[in-house]
């Protein structure tokens, strides 16, 4: 009869007093993924790719490993392969913001601007408050001469991060291209106020 209260107390103790003692199961391939991230941060991209490949071999649906591989491939200038890796990450996890954003970066680098805008728009759908995505979209639009749209994108970046010096500066360039010099000067002043280097 005394065993039942003891078991109840033991169950309470293990869930309330010792919650940190339980070990959460790790993702299959996680150790290789972490190794890839470490190697990538050191600029050892070929080795990082090999580590990501090991993680993917263990767990082919490890979207973050595919994304890390894409980033390392891009750093080596292997952009088509990077896009393929990002596409695989997105296929597995369509809500992986970083995959959409980095795919946009690579497509922009490759001069595939309309595709880059689509990728940035997907990232913005996932998190409309992520200012870097708005900034990058603004850069692509500005590069295409779509200055009004670029200003709108920079304004969104600034709305979510009022101290985003690069966004203020690029907004100044877009305004200047439209001949809106007073507004342009104000944007440049804000950029310098937030630490953008004066040229």
Buried (B, 14 or more C-beta within 10 A) or exposed (E): EEEEEEEEEEEEEEEEEEEEEEEEEEBBBBBBBBBBBEBBEEEBBEBBBBBBBBBBEBBEBBBBBBBBBBBBBBBEEBBEBBBBBBBBBBEBBEEBBBBBBBBBBBBBEBEBBEBBBBBBEBBBEBBEEBBBBBBBBBBBBBEEEBBEBBBBBBEBBBBBBEEBBBBBBBBBBBBBBEEBEEBBEBBBEBBBEBEBEEE
